[in-house]
Amino acid sequence: MGLGHWFGRWRRARAVERQPIDDAQWLRMMSRFSFFRLLSAGEQRRLRELTALFLDRKPVSGAGGLEMTREMQLIIAAQACLLVLNLDLDLYDDWVEVIVYPDEFVVEHDYMDEDGVMHKVRAPLSGEAWEHGPVILSWRDAQEADGGDGYNVVLHEFAHKIDMRNGSANGFPPLHADMDRQVWSEAFGAAFADFGRRLDEREELPLDEYAAEDPAEFFAVTSELFFERPDALHGLYPAIYDQLAQFYRQNPLARIHPAGIKPS
C-alpha cells in the first residue's frame, strides 16, 4: 500500500470518528425509508461511512428558527449520499453547507419580460441549489420523502448539484467515460419532448409535471423517481431509466425484483 493511499484511508477513518453515528438512529432511519431498506448490508455500511464523511465536510444547519437534531442531519445527509453511493463524494466538493428551514422559504428572483422590463418576483420554494453555493431545503418537504408519489426534495436538489459539475444545471451532468453523450442527449431530448406533449393532452403520469420546466428539472425529477419509484420510471421511460442506472451506477429496480428487469 502506497503512502498516499494509506494517508487517504487514515483521513477517512478520522473523519468517520469525528462524526459518530448512533446505531439505534441509523437502524431507525434505514427502516424508515423504502429506498434504504432495499439496500444490501454492504451498501448500507458504505452509505453509513459516506454519511459520516459528508457531515464532516458539510455543516447541515437550521435557519428560520429551526433547531436541527442529529437525526434530522442524518436523514438529509444519507439521502444526499444515496445519489453518490457508487460514485465519489467529491462530486459535492465545490460548495460548503446545507441550510434547512422549517417550511417553504421565500426567495426573490429578477426576470426580464418580452418588452425588456425587469420584474422582481417573490416565490416560496421547498428547495434550492445554488451554483457553488449552499443547498437550501424545507424540512417539512424533506419529511415527505418516500410518500409513494416519487417526490423527494433532498434527492432533487442534490441531483441539481451533481448536474452543476459541468457549470449551470442543464440536465447534462458529467458522464462517465464509458457512457455515450449522444445516447444520453437523444434519450433525454426525446423523453422531455414526449412528456411535454402528454402533459398538454392532460394525460395522468407518474412523473411530476415540474419536470416539464426545462431539461435541468427533467433530470432532477426523473432522478427522484429513479430512486423512489424505479418501476414507474422504467415503465414510463425505459431509456431514461437505463441512462440513470448507468450514470448513478445503481439499479434500484433490481433491488425490488432481483431476478427482474436489468438495464442494458
Phi, psi and omega per residue, in radians:
M1 nan 2.205 3.141
G2 -1.220 2.780 -3.114
L3 -1.075 -0.714 -3.131
G4 -1.100 -0.727 3.139
H5 -1.164 -0.738 3.112
W6 -1.069 -0.772 -3.114
F7 -1.134 -0.658 3.109
G8 -1.093 -0.742 3.119
R9 -1.173 -0.640 3.119
W10 -1.123 -0.739 3.138
R11 -1.124 -0.702 3.103
R12 -1.102 -0.746 -3.140
A13 -1.109 -0.696 3.112
R14 -1.143 -0.690 3.135
A15 -1.106 -0.737 3.114
V16 -1.125 -0.662 3.093
E17 -1.119 -0.610 -3.117
R18 -1.283 -0.318 -3.117
Q19 -2.186 1.128 -3.120
P20 -1.096 2.458 3.136
I21 -1.993 2.121 -3.127
D22 -1.099 2.308 -3.098
D23 -1.005 -0.792 -3.086
A24 -1.131 -0.726 3.115
Q25 -1.118 -0.737 -3.121
W26 -1.133 -0.812 -3.139
L27 -1.109 -0.652 3.109
R28 -1.108 -0.716 3.135
M29 -1.231 -0.699 3.124
M30 -1.090 -0.554 3.139
S31 -1.505 -0.290 -3.074
R32 -1.309 -0.663 -3.026
F33 -1.956 2.319 -3.080
S34 -1.115 -0.608 -3.111
F35 -1.228 -0.299 2.994
F36 -1.548 -0.689 -3.131
R37 -1.030 -0.568 -3.071
L38 -1.368 -0.195 3.124
L39 -1.226 2.575 3.062
S40 -1.226 2.916 3.115
A41 -1.034 -0.706 3.121
G42 -1.144 -0.702 3.108
E43 -1.147 -0.688 3.108
Q44 -1.126 -0.674 3.104
R45 -1.121 -0.758 3.132
R46 -1.147 -0.677 3.107
L47 -1.113 -0.676 -3.135
R48 -1.112 -0.745 3.111
E49 -1.130 -0.774 3.124
L50 -1.076 -0.676 3.130
T51 -1.096 -0.759 3.088
A52 -1.106 -0.744 3.118
L53 -1.111 -0.720 3.109
F54 -1.027 -0.861 -3.105
L55 -1.170 -0.420 3.065
D56 -1.284 -0.454 -3.096
R57 -1.690 -0.520 -2.995
K58 -2.178 2.069 2.967
P59 -1.180 2.382 3.057
V60 -1.996 1.774 -2.911
S61 -2.057 2.569 3.076
G62 -1.459 2.659 3.082
A63 -2.451 2.897 3.119
G64 1.119 0.501 3.126
G65 1.564 0.004 -3.139
L66 -1.414 2.223 3.059
E67 -1.729 2.019 -3.095
M68 -1.381 2.326 2.995
T69 -1.698 2.915 3.102
R70 -1.073 -0.677 -3.122
E71 -1.130 -0.687 3.097
M72 -1.102 -0.740 3.096
Q73 -1.073 -0.729 3.140
L74 -1.111 -0.730 -3.121
I75 -1.050 -0.747 -3.133
I76 -1.268 -0.832 -3.075
A77 -1.127 -0.709 -3.114
A78 -1.141 -0.667 3.108
Q79 -1.199 -0.672 3.066
A80 -1.059 -0.679 -3.099
C81 -1.352 -0.365 3.077
L82 -1.033 -0.662 3.139
L83 -1.079 -0.597 -3.056
V84 -1.897 0.366 -3.079
L85 -0.938 -0.709 -3.135
N86 -1.969 0.349 3.114
L87 -2.019 -2.195 -3.086
D88 -2.526 2.270 3.124
L89 -1.068 -0.327 3.117
D90 -1.135 -0.235 3.035
L91 -1.053 -0.315 3.128
Y92 -1.848 0.327 -2.958
D93 -1.557 0.030 -3.068
D94 -1.814 0.370 3.090
W95 -2.663 3.036 -2.853
V96 -1.980 -0.787 -2.879
E97 -2.501 2.878 3.025
V98 -2.035 2.244 -3.136
I99 -2.008 2.277 -3.045
V100 -2.146 2.170 3.070
Y101 -1.733 2.768 3.131
P102 -1.083 -0.628 -3.038
D103 -2.538 -2.875 3.090
E104 -0.981 2.547 -3.138
F105 -2.086 2.665 -3.063
V106 -1.732 2.283 3.080
V107 -2.159 2.756 3.099
E108 -1.954 2.322 3.090
H109 -2.253 2.512 3.039
D110 -1.758 2.447 3.019
Y111 -2.551 2.689 -3.124
M112 -1.871 2.262 -3.131
D113 -1.443 -3.102 -3.056
E114 -1.123 -0.389 3.138
D115 -1.597 0.099 3.124
G116 1.426 0.240 3.140
V117 -1.589 2.276 -3.124
M118 -1.503 2.333 3.139
H119 -2.131 2.589 3.053
K120 -1.936 2.163 -3.066
V121 -2.061 2.330 3.023
R122 -1.832 2.199 -3.077
A123 -2.401 2.429 3.051
P124 -1.386 2.387 -3.131
L125 -2.229 2.653 3.030
S126 -1.679 -0.274 3.124
G127 -2.927 2.693 3.107
E128 -2.737 2.453 3.080
A129 -2.118 2.143 3.130
W130 -1.660 2.434 3.071
E131 -1.113 2.111 -3.076
H132 1.089 0.204 -3.136
G133 -2.117 -2.875 -3.034
P134 -1.301 2.868 2.849
V135 -1.689 2.254 -3.121
I136 -2.044 2.301 -3.028
L137 -2.323 2.661 2.927
S138 -1.657 2.172 -3.123
W139 -1.141 -0.651 3.114
R140 -1.029 -0.744 3.129
D141 -1.266 -0.618 3.123
A142 -1.068 -0.538 3.140
Q143 -1.313 -0.186 3.137
E144 -1.482 0.068 3.092
A145 -1.010 2.563 3.082
D146 1.101 0.600 -3.137
G147 -1.536 0.035 3.107
G148 1.691 -0.173 -3.111
D149 -1.849 0.044 3.129
G150 1.484 -0.026 -3.086
Y151 -1.395 2.244 3.113
N152 -2.707 1.729 -3.049
V153 -1.162 -0.529 -3.137
V154 -1.188 -0.897 3.101
L155 -1.024 -0.688 -3.108
H156 -1.050 -0.907 -3.063
E157 -1.231 -0.596 3.122
F158 -1.332 -0.446 2.981
A159 -1.123 -0.693 3.053
H160 -1.030 -0.744 -3.135
K161 -1.041 -0.723 3.108
I162 -1.160 -0.732 3.109
D163 -1.020 -0.609 -3.080
M164 -1.292 -0.077 3.127
R165 -1.119 -0.303 3.050
N166 -1.695 0.149 -3.024
G167 2.077 -2.462 3.102
S168 -1.141 2.596 3.114
A169 -1.086 2.226 -3.120
N170 -2.504 0.170 -3.131
G171 1.427 0.206 -3.114
F172 -2.321 1.347 -3.135
P173 -1.188 2.943 3.119
P174 -1.166 1.914 -3.079
L175 -1.360 2.750 3.091
H176 -1.268 2.770 -3.091
A177 -1.057 -0.483 -3.109
D178 -1.577 0.152 3.106
M179 -1.826 2.640 -3.081
D180 -1.749 2.054 -3.112
R181 -1.072 -0.653 -3.124
Q182 -1.192 -0.696 3.123
V183 -1.107 -0.763 3.091
W184 -1.022 -0.883 -3.073
S185 -1.074 -0.762 -3.124
E186 -1.183 -0.724 -3.129
A187 -1.118 -0.852 -3.102
F188 -1.250 -0.650 3.111
G189 -1.093 -0.788 -3.130
A190 -1.162 -0.737 -3.121
A191 -1.187 -0.693 3.132
F192 -1.087 -0.779 3.118
A193 -1.149 -0.747 3.132
D194 -1.100 -0.704 -3.131
F195 -1.106 -0.731 3.101
G196 -1.077 -0.738 3.125
R197 -1.106 -0.758 -3.093
R198 -1.213 -0.559 3.039
L199 -1.165 -0.716 3.111
D200 -1.049 -0.539 3.116
E201 -1.516 0.135 3.098
R202 1.022 0.607 3.092
E203 -1.353 2.412 3.098
E204 -1.396 2.171 -3.050
L205 -2.299 2.658 -3.138
P206 -1.318 -0.156 -3.109
L207 -1.668 2.267 -3.116
D208 -1.021 2.400 -3.076
E209 -1.100 -0.303 3.094
Y210 -1.068 -0.362 3.111
A211 -1.082 -0.353 -3.109
A212 -1.428 -0.070 -3.097
E213 -1.043 -0.866 -3.131
D214 -2.970 2.967 -3.101
P215 -1.033 -0.552 3.121
A216 -1.145 -0.751 3.119
E217 -1.223 -0.579 3.107
F218 -1.091 -0.752 3.106
F219 -1.113 -0.769 -3.092
A220 -1.178 -0.741 -3.110
V221 -1.234 -0.689 3.086
T222 -1.173 -0.522 3.059
S223 -1.144 -0.696 3.060
E224 -0.995 -0.887 -3.071
L225 -1.156 -0.594 3.136
F226 -0.981 -0.748 -3.112
F227 -1.556 -0.577 -3.058
E228 -1.516 -0.720 -3.123
R229 -2.419 1.180 -3.057
P230 -1.046 -0.565 3.116
D231 -1.112 -0.674 -3.138
A232 -1.185 -0.736 3.130
L233 -1.166 -0.738 3.137
H234 -1.108 -0.669 3.127
G235 -1.202 -0.589 -3.104
L236 -1.433 -0.898 -3.096
Y237 -2.412 1.448 -3.106
P238 -1.044 -0.556 3.139
A239 -1.187 -0.606 3.088
I240 -1.222 -0.748 3.080
Y241 -0.982 -0.789 -3.104
D242 -1.090 -0.749 3.138
Q243 -1.150 -0.716 3.127
L244 -1.196 -0.627 3.089
A245 -1.100 -0.695 3.090
Q246 -1.195 -0.695 -3.084
F247 -1.230 -0.895 -3.121
Y248 -1.356 -0.191 -3.102
R249 0.982 0.728 3.074
Q250 -2.446 2.740 3.112
N251 -2.337 1.374 -3.095
P252 -1.011 -0.525 -3.139
L253 -1.130 -0.623 3.126
A254 -1.214 -0.412 3.070
R255 -1.238 -0.528 3.111
I256 -1.434 -0.749 -3.118
H257 -2.171 1.433 -3.032
P258 -0.938 -0.522 -3.129
A259 -1.846 0.242 -3.024
G260 -1.644 -2.491 -3.010
I261 -1.206 2.410 3.065
K262 -2.196 2.544 3.108
P263 -1.166 2.675 -3.130
S264 -1.296 nan nan
